[in-house]
């Protein structure tokens, strides 16, 4: 059974890319895409000055809307701690909690060898697993 989704992120060597964004969920759609630099979600340290980056998360997050307003090409960005943010068409930051400390071990049932990362299609009842060799 497939899971519904509205967005797909890819992580390549600690760099995040937003490769699919469905504003409205479309079931049974076939999606083909390529990763490009315009889909990269930069780290907030690349976008805000060091003083603001040094603020506590509650104070710093109030500046996230300005990131979208000042960078009209930006689709997304993250703070590498708590939030992944999407820039809306109105140039507001739509932020949500994101797990940056994921371990790719198939919920502790990693059958991969030689330190490969394990991916599965569902967290609790997987039907497929894939090993990604480094």
C-alpha contacts under 8 A as a table, 3 or more apart, distances in Angstrom:
res1	aa1	res2	aa2	distance
3	X	122	X	7.98
4	X	25	X	7.51
4	X	27	X	7.59
5	X	8	X	7.52
5	X	25	X	6.93
6	X	20	X	7.54
6	X	21	X	5.76
6	X	22	X	4.78
6	X	23	X	6.75
6	X	24	X	7.14
6	X	25	X	5.83
7	X	18	X	7.30
7	X	19	X	7.59
7	X	20	X	5.11
7	X	21	X	4.39
7	X	22	X	6.11
8	X	18	X	6.01
8	X	19	X	5.72
8	X	20	X	4.93
8	X	21	X	6.70
9	X	16	X	6.55
9	X	17	X	5.43
9	X	18	X	4.59
9	X	19	X	5.86
9	X	20	X	7.23
10	X	16	X	5.67
10	X	17	X	5.17
10	X	18	X	6.59
10	X	19	X	6.91
11	X	14	X	5.88
11	X	15	X	5.43
11	X	16	X	4.53
11	X	17	X	6.43
12	X	15	X	5.22
12	X	16	X	6.52
15	X	40	X	7.33
15	X	41	X	7.42
15	X	42	X	7.61
16	X	40	X	5.88
16	X	41	X	5.38
16	X	42	X	7.38
17	X	35	X	7.39
17	X	39	X	5.20
17	X	40	X	4.28
17	X	41	X	5.43
18	X	21	X	7.24
18	X	39	X	5.34
18	X	40	X	6.48
18	X	41	X	6.82
18	X	75	X	7.74
18	X	76	X	7.25
19	X	33	X	6.97
19	X	34	X	7.48
19	X	35	X	6.45
19	X	39	X	6.38
20	X	33	X	7.82
22	X	25	X	5.82
22	X	26	X	7.63
26	X	29	X	6.10
35	X	39	X	6.81
36	X	39	X	5.61
36	X	40	X	7.23
37	X	40	X	5.29
38	X	73	X	7.81
38	X	74	X	7.59
38	X	75	X	7.80
39	X	75	X	6.68
39	X	76	X	7.78
40	X	75	X	7.84
40	X	76	X	7.30
40	X	77	X	7.88
41	X	74	X	7.85
41	X	75	X	7.05
41	X	76	X	4.76
41	X	77	X	4.23
41	X	78	X	6.52
42	X	46	X	6.62
42	X	47	X	7.71
42	X	76	X	7.23
42	X	77	X	4.84
42	X	78	X	6.40
43	X	46	X	5.70
43	X	47	X	7.32
43	X	77	X	5.93
43	X	78	X	5.18
43	X	79	X	5.72
43	X	80	X	6.74
44	X	47	X	5.16
44	X	48	X	6.11
44	X	53	X	7.39
44	X	77	X	6.45
44	X	78	X	5.76
44	X	79	X	5.16
44	X	80	X	7.97
45	X	48	X	5.64
45	X	49	X	7.01
45	X	50	X	7.09
45	X	53	X	6.37
45	X	79	X	7.71
47	X	67	X	6.72
48	X	52	X	6.49
48	X	53	X	6.39
48	X	67	X	7.40
49	X	52	X	5.72
49	X	53	X	6.31
50	X	53	X	4.96
50	X	54	X	6.07
51	X	54	X	5.22
51	X	55	X	6.86
52	X	55	X	5.34
52	X	60	X	6.11
52	X	63	X	7.96
53	X	60	X	6.58
54	X	60	X	7.88
55	X	58	X	7.99
55	X	59	X	5.97
55	X	60	X	5.36
56	X	59	X	5.39
56	X	60	X	5.91
57	X	60	X	4.98
57	X	61	X	5.88
58	X	61	X	5.63
58	X	62	X	7.21
59	X	62	X	5.82
59	X	63	X	7.80
60	X	63	X	5.68
60	X	64	X	7.29
61	X	64	X	5.26
62	X	65	X	7.03
63	X	66	X	5.53
63	X	67	X	7.02
64	X	67	X	5.25
64	X	68	X	7.08
64	X	93	X	6.01
65	X	68	X	5.46
65	X	69	X	6.45
65	X	91	X	7.25
65	X	92	X	5.08
65	X	93	X	4.83
66	X	69	X	4.92
66	X	70	X	5.94
66	X	92	X	7.84
67	X	70	X	5.31
67	X	71	X	6.08
67	X	93	X	7.77
68	X	71	X	5.29
68	X	72	X	6.33
68	X	74	X	6.55
68	X	87	X	5.55
68	X	88	X	7.98
68	X	91	X	5.08
68	X	92	X	5.95
68	X	93	X	6.16
69	X	72	X	6.14
69	X	91	X	5.24
69	X	92	X	7.03
71	X	74	X	5.54
72	X	91	X	7.29
74	X	77	X	7.71
74	X	87	X	6.68
75	X	86	X	5.85
75	X	87	X	5.25
75	X	88	X	7.76
76	X	84	X	7.30
76	X	85	X	5.40
76	X	86	X	4.30
76	X	87	X	5.61
77	X	84	X	6.05
77	X	85	X	5.35
77	X	86	X	6.72
78	X	83	X	5.72
78	X	84	X	4.36
78	X	85	X	5.85
79	X	82	X	6.45
79	X	83	X	5.79
79	X	84	X	6.79
80	X	83	X	7.04
80	X	84	X	7.85
80	X	100	X	6.21
81	X	100	X	6.56
82	X	97	X	5.57
82	X	98	X	5.93
82	X	99	X	7.29
82	X	100	X	7.51
83	X	95	X	5.92
83	X	96	X	5.40
83	X	97	X	4.79
83	X	98	X	5.45
84	X	95	X	5.62
84	X	96	X	5.71
84	X	97	X	6.46
84	X	98	X	5.77
85	X	93	X	5.85
85	X	94	X	5.30
85	X	95	X	3.95
85	X	96	X	6.34
86	X	93	X	5.70
86	X	94	X	5.06
86	X	95	X	6.23
87	X	90	X	7.88
87	X	91	X	5.49
87	X	92	X	5.54
87	X	93	X	4.81
87	X	94	X	6.17
88	X	91	X	4.95
88	X	92	X	5.29
88	X	93	X	6.42
88	X	94	X	6.77
89	X	92	X	7.47
99	X	102	X	5.96
104	X	107	X	7.70
104	X	117	X	5.15
104	X	118	X	5.11
104	X	119	X	6.13
105	X	108	X	5.44
105	X	109	X	6.48
105	X	110	X	4.91
105	X	117	X	6.13
105	X	118	X	4.87
105	X	119	X	7.01
106	X	109	X	5.26
106	X	110	X	5.32
106	X	118	X	5.41
106	X	119	X	5.74
106	X	120	X	5.98
106	X	123	X	7.48
106	X	129	X	7.81
107	X	110	X	7.44
107	X	123	X	6.90
110	X	118	X	5.98
111	X	118	X	7.69
112	X	115	X	7.01
112	X	116	X	5.64
112	X	117	X	7.00
112	X	118	X	6.33
112	X	131	X	5.74
113	X	116	X	5.84
114	X	133	X	7.66
115	X	133	X	7.36
115	X	134	X	7.67
116	X	131	X	5.93
116	X	132	X	5.30
116	X	133	X	4.46
116	X	134	X	6.08
117	X	131	X	5.58
117	X	132	X	4.99
117	X	133	X	6.55
117	X	134	X	7.79
118	X	129	X	6.81
118	X	130	X	5.80
118	X	131	X	4.71
118	X	132	X	6.39
119	X	129	X	5.50
119	X	130	X	5.15
119	X	131	X	6.40
119	X	132	X	7.81
120	X	123	X	6.92
120	X	126	X	5.92
120	X	127	X	7.54
120	X	128	X	5.63
120	X	129	X	4.33
120	X	130	X	6.37
121	X	126	X	5.47
121	X	127	X	6.58
121	X	128	X	5.69
121	X	129	X	6.72
122	X	125	X	5.67
122	X	126	X	4.58
122	X	127	X	7.38
123	X	126	X	6.40
126	X	129	X	7.30
